[in-house]
């Protein structure tokens, strides 16, 4: 269509313009036509490029859709696994809660048992010590006002009470086995305490100072032991104390209560100790029975 159009235009103008003008017009039309052809070619190239890009985009979209589907499937699997884990966690928490409640209950029961056991142990120990404390009260009430305060000492410790008596209240001067009349008050007080609690046992322990004793054929240890034995025999024979509840012992000069450097200290060290003890074996047996009963 380009050539006929050009021919008609040339024919129309041939009658009124000169050949020069005619040629100029033809050239202008040819230039415009060439420009339009080039523009059309560019548009066609652009369209082709666009189509290719679109095709590539469609291919990319397809891959994207495939990838998206795969991710969606994976997401479903992960959600299922998560739900399963949540279920397991809930079950585990429930089990742990039950176990914790059980442990707390067991702890409370153990604490109650421990408190009860401790109270019962305390009662047993209190009864054990109570016998000693009662013995001390009996002895004190028996000797107070009956013998000089500075001639005896009364003390208590765990499971025992000790009455310390100076020698001149028990023995005639410079003798080891001749008991004087004043000893009766002391021996009666000791017997009253022993009779008040049959579980108590007695140790009679002799002591001396570091000076030679009147019996030249005895050392101080033997001399003190002879005096302790004399008192134990007196209690057994005169006051009917069972021999299995009394023992005689001696520390000689080796357990002084004061320094032997002065006459006063020497006098204080020449003494006999009446040690009343509760039966530790009975205490141990009671405590063992208590433990066995709670097993």
Order of alpha helices (4+ residues) and beta strands (2+ residues): alpha-alpha-beta-beta-alpha-beta-alpha-beta-alpha-beta-alpha
